[in-house]
Amino acid sequence: MRLVIVCYPTYGGSGAVAADLAQRLADRGHEVHVISYEVPFRLEVFHPNLLFHAVTIGDYPLFRHPPYTLHLTNKIIEVCEEFGCDIVHSHYAIPHAVSALLARQVLAERGRRLRLVTTLHGTDITLVGREPGYHRLTSYAIAQQDAITAPSRWLAEATVRDFAIASERIAVIPNAVDLERFRPLPEAPARRWLAPRGEAVLVHVSNFRPVKRVEQVVEAFAVLRRRLPAVLALVGDGPELPKAEQLARELGVRDDVRILGQQRPEAILQASDLFLLPSIAESFGLAALEALACGVPVIGYAAGGLPEVVEDGVSGILCPVGEPVCLGTLAANLLNDRPRYQQMRAAARARAERFAPGPIVDRYERLLMQLGGTDEQRAR
Ligand code: GMT
């Protein structure tokens, strides 16, 4: 296959999933062209069979907001024509699915037939996609795709409900985790640095947007901190981080919070005891899956697609939504019960092994191959 993958490059699940899939399809011999405005944070640029194409944005003074969607569309057309690609796989519907649709129309006029796939990731449906300013066009663009995927049944159902897409049109393909990169590491070097006095290490990894409810990470940590010596590692960066820091000060736990910025999450996860993820709704929770793969149980809310990843009471604990006291209390109880905690660590890794990349990439590959090629090839 020769295909284009369009994604966001920024620190976040959709870019990570897209970059990982691009590399694994390239490893299987497919020619993959990744398009974004920067190199996605998890993409190795010099990967065999994989090329990265940057969308360059003009700065004509008439435009207060440069029209990224048009630049992206033009880039998709250019790459498909130059390299003979006939499939565009968009990650995150807005605006990628719209650009891909427009590119398909333009290329049809020039005698090239494009097939389109969109993987919905979460807020493209649950927050942004529902906004009146986007809703009609997003609905239309999703409906026009040749195939649609979502990482959880929960997100597929939300799309059926809010975007009137027939449920049989959405394939649920979960996120995968690299089980080599994300694995338990006893005596992880970061532990002594984070917790020199042997404190418990709690961790949260995200892009610190409002949907992550980072203030509840801090509230839960403050509850737990009253029960046992502990530190909280915050990995990543984003608009809510200053608020989290301020709240830590107000709750008297700032000295126990390590603000680490963006870095390779596995080094910190391997040094951690529990992962906190109190999001309003994760469509899946790739960060939680990466924690499980490192043997770190997840403490979060029974909301969104998280219960499809974390089994309550087995590989983590899921509290009722919006109850940080429950998160902190149950996390402290768990850490104080060593046999139960050790059992949960083993269950966390075992759970993550159900999301090994091989079979998940097989599913994407099959779906893409069924769409691509000539009508005659597909009929065989
Ligand atoms: O929808 C988003 O917020 C964007 C996306 C990202 O780029 O961070 O995150 C989503 O996609 C991930 C990969 O499929 C999922 O694991 C995350 O749960 C999901 N985030 C949300 O639904 C909030």
Boltz pocket constraint, residues with backbone or C-beta under 6 A from the ligand:
constraints:
  - pocket:
      binder: B
      contacts: [[A, 8], [A, 10], [A, 11], [A, 12], [A, 13], [A, 14], [A, 15], [A, 17], [A, 120], [A, 121], [A, 122], [A, 123], [A, 124], [A, 151], [A, 175], [A, 207], [A, 211], [A, 279], [A, 281], [A, 282], [A, 283], [A, 284], [A, 285], [A, 286], [A, 287]]
      max_distance: 6.0
